[in-house]
Amino acid sequence: MKTSKIALSNLMFFLIITSVGCSSNSGKLPSATNYSSMTTSVEDYQYLIGPGDSVSIFVWRNPDISGSFVVRPDGMVTTSLVEDIKVSGKTPTMLARHIEVELAKYINNPRVTVSVGGFKGPLYEQVRVIGEATNPSAVNYTEKMTLLDLMISVGGLTEFASGNNAKLVRMVKGVQKTYELRIDELIKEGSIEENIDMLPGDIIIIPEAWF
């Protein structure tokens, strides 16, 4: 009887391990999260704070709790009164109002101003260029950035690039859309009408030419 119980126990253990192994191997990795930028046109650009930025928080009449803080990789900062304040993805004004709400638990009628240095911004606000650019990379978005500005930042096209078959991937109202670009005409022929405005989070894909 004891031997039968041991055998049954071993069988159950084997079935559980097998089941877990099968379920983990058959699972599909989740896709990366698609963030939508607050900026939907070049006229309404608002800088969002991101990891690596230096944030100066000034609390009026409370210099002991004011100071400069570097935003951690998790998007948080820690002040002398409040730990783990989420700052990434907020404008300086939004952050100031948020901190006022948190500080109101400890001091009367706090008035806060926030300034930012470093200007890295959240990753999802950066503009990425991949494929046949001389220096494919992620570029920090700046106000009124154009396609030509971006191409200068990445050093232009390689000799193998098919610039007129490039694609722009952009989130529009939470939906990913793809547009055609004609970068060869912009750079090599000076067709300025191909110089479109960029938006935070844009992705430029430049394929290799078929010879």
N, C-alpha and C positions, 0 to 999 in steps of 0.2 A: 504494500500500500504506500509506504514511504517513497519507494522508488518511482511509483506511478505519479505521485504528487510532484516530485522533482522533475520528472520528464515533462509533465504538463506545464509546470512553471517555465521551464526552458523553452518550450514550444511557444508559449504566450509571449515571452521576451523576444524571441526571434520574429514573431509576426508583427509586434509593435515596431521594432527597429526597421524591418522591411517596409512597413507601411509609411513610416516617417521618411525613409530614404526615397521611396517612390514619389511621395508628394513633393519633396523638396527638389528633386531632379526634374519633375515635370512642370514646376512653376515657372512663370514668365516674369522676368525682372520688370519692375514698374518703370515707366518712362519718366524723364526729367520733368519737373513741374514747369509749366508755362506761366510766367508772371506777366501781367499786363502793366505797362508803364503808366504813370499818371499823366504823362505827356502824350497827347493825341495829335498835336500839330505843333509846328515850330513857334507859333505865337503864344503857347501856354506852357512853355518849358518851366519846370520847377525842379531844382536840384534836390535829390534825395540823398540822405546820409547813408554811408555804407561802411563795412569793416575796413579798418586802417585809417579812417578819417580821424582828425584831431578835433574834438568838440570842446569848445569853451562855454561853460555854463556859469552865468553870473546871476546870483540871487540878491536882489536889492536889499541893502541893510543887513545882509548876512554873508560877509566875506569869508567866514570860517567854513561855510559849506559850498562856496563857489570854487571853481577851479577848471583846469584843462584835463581832458580825459581822451585816451585813444580807444576807439571802438574796437572791441574784441572780434575775433573771427565769427563768434556766434551772434554778432550784432548788438551786444549788450555793453553797457558801462556800469560801473559801480561808484556811487558817490558816498560821502560820509554819512548821509542819513538814509539813503535808499539804495538797496542792493539790486543788481540785475535789472536795470531800466532798459527796456527794448527801445533802441534808437534807430536801428537800420530800417530804411524804407520810409522814414519820415522827413519832411522838410524841417528846417530849423525852427520855423514858427510853430509847426505842429508839435515838435518836441518840447518847445518852451511851455506850451499850454498843457501838455501831458505831465511835465515835471511839476508845474504849479499844482495840479490836482494831487499828485503824490505827496508833495511837500505840505499841502494843507492839512495833512494828518498830524503834522508835527509843529508847524509854525502858522501864525495868523496871516492871512492874506498875502501869500508869497507872490512876488513879481519877478519873473525870470526872463532873461534874454539869452539867446544861443547864437554863437557864431561858429563857423566851420573852417578848418584848414586841412590841407592834404588833398582833398577832392579826388578820392578814388571812386566813391559811390558804390551802390550795390552791383554785384556781377550782372544781374539781369538788365541793368541800365546801360552796360557797355555795348559798344558796336563791335561785332566780330567779323573779321575777314578771313576766309579759309580758301584753300586751293592755290591757284597759280598767281599769288601775289609775291612780290619780292620778300617781304617780311610779314607773312600771315600772322595776325595777332588780334587780341582784344584791345580796343582803343576806348579810353574814357570819353564819353559823349560831352561835347561842349555846345553851348547855345548857338543855334543857326548853322550847325555843321552840315556841309554838303558832301555829295559823293566825291567831288574833286578834292576837298579837304581830306577826306578819309583815305583816298588813294595816295595822296602825298604822304600821309602818315605811315603807310605800309610800304612805301618805296615804289609804288607803281606795279606794273605787270611783269611777269617773267617772259622770256622769249617764247615759251611754250604755251602761253595763255590764250584762251579763246574768249577775249573780253566781251565780244558782242553776244556771247551765249551765257553770260553771267546771270545769276538770279539773286533777287532780293527776297528774303523771308522776313515777314513782319507780322506782328500780332495786331489785329484790328478788331477792337471790341471783343477781345477774348478768343478770337478765331485766327488761326494761322493762315496767312495768305502768301502766295508767291507771285512775284512780278519779274518781268524780263528787263535786263539792263543792257546797254550798249556802251560798254566802257572803252572799247577800241575807238569808237567814233568820238568820244569825249576827250580821250588823252592824245590820240594820234592825229585826229583830224580837227580838233578844236571845236567840235559841235557842242556849244555851250547849252543847247536845249536838252542835252542828255544829263546835265548836271542837276540832279534832283536833290531835294532836302532829305537829310537823314533824320531818324528818330531814335531815341534810346531803345536798346534791345534789338535793333536791326541786325540781320545776319546776311553777309554778302558771300555768295558761293561762286568761285571763278574756276571753271573747268579747264582741262588741258585740251589744246587743239588736236584734231586728227589730221595728220599730214598724209 
